[in-house]
């Protein structure tokens, strides 16, 4: 799945999950600089909520100055549990992910393939 923030199209998250093994690449581009982080976790679904148990956060590309993505990952570095509500529209092949932290937002994207809800 590829999530692009409509408010900030320079921020995107590419993620995959197979049998509960979750991997995400978070990228923020600003000017000539880029920040990129890799997050690995175990994923569980409960009703319409994704629960992530974070195993590791690691910077892949570290920029020369501070930015929102680095601040966010350093702020939540020791947090292991994250909760995200989501809604799937199977007719349109879209998913909307709702986030409260570090800011309130909803990101909607198209998806291909199958999303299991086990």
C-alpha positions as a printed NumPy array, in Angstrom:
array([[  0.   ,   0.   ,   0.   ],
       [  1.213,   3.497,  -0.769],
       [ -0.182,   6.319,   1.381],
       [  0.38 ,   9.905,   0.27 ],
       [ -0.728,  12.738,   2.539],
       [ -3.005,  15.06 ,   0.54 ],
       [ -2.012,  18.02 ,   2.751],
       [  1.681,  17.31 ,   2.223],
       [  2.324,  15.259,  -0.942],
       [  6.049,  15.218,  -0.124],
       [  5.264,  12.777,   2.711],
       [  4.496,   9.184,   1.798],
       [  4.391,   5.785,   3.445],
       [  4.899,   2.561,   1.519],
       [  3.916,  -0.474,   3.517],
       [  3.324,  -4.167,   3.233],
       [  2.09 ,  -6.824,   5.592],
       [  2.326, -10.575,   5.125],
       [  1.008, -12.927,   7.799],
       [  1.238, -10.187,  10.396],
       [  4.795,  -9.072,   9.539],
       [  4.551,  -5.365,   8.795],
       [  7.221,  -3.26 ,   7.073],
       [  6.849,   0.434,   6.279],
       [  9.08 ,   2.982,   4.576],
       [  8.295,   6.571,   5.569],
       [  9.714,   9.25 ,   3.268],
       [  9.623,  13.033,   3.575],
       [ 11.14 ,  15.16 ,   0.837],
       [ 11.727,  18.838,   1.414],
       [ 13.817,  20.935,  -0.921],
       [ 16.928,  18.998,  -1.891],
       [ 16.87 ,  16.933,   1.3  ],
       [ 15.144,  13.638,   2.082],
       [ 14.414,  11.813,   5.311],
       [ 13.578,   8.101,   5.183],
       [ 12.783,   5.655,   7.997],
       [ 12.089,   1.915,   8.044],
       [  9.649,   0.535,  10.593],
       [  9.147,  -3.179,  11.246],
       [  6.288,  -4.458,  13.379],
       [  3.752,  -7.177,  14.048],
       [  0.287,  -6.179,  12.877],
       [ -3.04 ,  -7.233,  14.35 ],
       [ -6.52 ,  -6.164,  13.281],
       [ -9.37 ,  -5.815,  15.748],
       [-12.659,  -4.78 ,  14.15 ],
       [-11.704,  -1.664,  12.138],
       [ -8.526,  -0.899,  14.024],
       [ -4.94 ,  -1.768,  13.148],
       [ -2.699,  -2.475,  16.119],
       [  1.038,  -2.358,  15.473],
       [  3.616,  -3.737,  17.876],
       [  6.804,  -1.985,  16.729],
       [  9.947,  -4.113,  16.654],
       [ 12.367,  -1.571,  15.212],
       [ 12.598,   1.971,  13.83 ],
       [ 15.698,   2.833,  11.891],
       [ 16.688,   5.87 ,   9.818],
       [ 17.709,   4.911,   6.28 ],
       [ 18.479,   8.413,   5.022],
       [ 19.321,  11.015,   7.613],
       [ 19.028,  14.655,   6.472],
       [ 21.383,  17.414,   7.465],
       [ 18.737,  19.312,   9.439],
       [ 15.671,  18.555,  11.551],
       [ 12.262,  17.887,  10.026],
       [  8.811,  16.61 ,  11.059],
       [  9.476,  12.976,  10.159],
       [ 12.681,  12.746,  12.197],
       [ 11.048,  14.617,  15.098],
       [  8.068,  12.233,  15.037],
       [ 10.16 ,   9.038,  14.933],
       [ 12.505,  10.253,  17.655],
       [  9.55 ,  11.333,  19.799],
       [  7.844,   7.919,  19.58 ],
       [ 11.061,   5.872,  19.362],
       [ 10.365,   3.992,  22.605],
       [  6.636,   3.537,  21.969],
       [  5.881,  -0.01 ,  20.932],
       [  2.097,   0.052,  20.415],
       [  0.338,   2.161,  17.805],
       [ -3.378,   2.15 ,  17.009],
       [ -4.956,   3.323,  13.745],
       [ -8.608,   3.222,  12.789],
       [ -9.394,   2.497,   9.149],
       [-12.294,   2.119,   6.751],
       [-12.268,   0.102,   3.517],
       [-14.444,   0.827,   0.494],
       [-14.211,  -2.4  ,  -1.533],
       [-16.26 ,  -0.996,  -4.429],
       [-13.733,   1.812,  -5.001],
       [-10.696,  -0.184,  -3.786],
       [ -9.837,   2.579,  -1.335],
       [ -8.773,   2.597,   2.285],
       [ -8.884,   5.546,   4.669],
       [ -6.53 ,   5.564,   7.657],
       [ -7.313,   7.845,  10.603],
       [ -4.529,   9.215,  12.772],
       [ -4.645,  11.248,  15.988],
       [ -0.931,  11.577,  16.736],
       [  1.203,  13.573,  16.057],
       [ -1.62 ,  15.414,  14.281],
       [ -5.23 ,  14.647,  13.415],
       [ -5.654,  13.597,   9.81 ],
       [ -7.273,  11.091,   7.501],
       [ -5.371,   9.713,   4.518],
       [ -7.257,   7.956,   1.715],
       [ -5.542,   5.875,  -0.949],
       [ -6.297,   3.217,  -3.517],
       [ -4.992,  -0.291,  -3.01 ],
       [ -4.415,  -3.326,  -5.14 ],
       [ -4.385,  -6.879,  -3.954],
       [ -6.132,  -8.289,  -0.919],
       [ -6.438,  -6.762,   2.511],
       [ -7.043,  -9.454,   5.075],
       [ -8.792,  -8.522,   8.269],
       [ -7.776, -11.363,  10.547]])
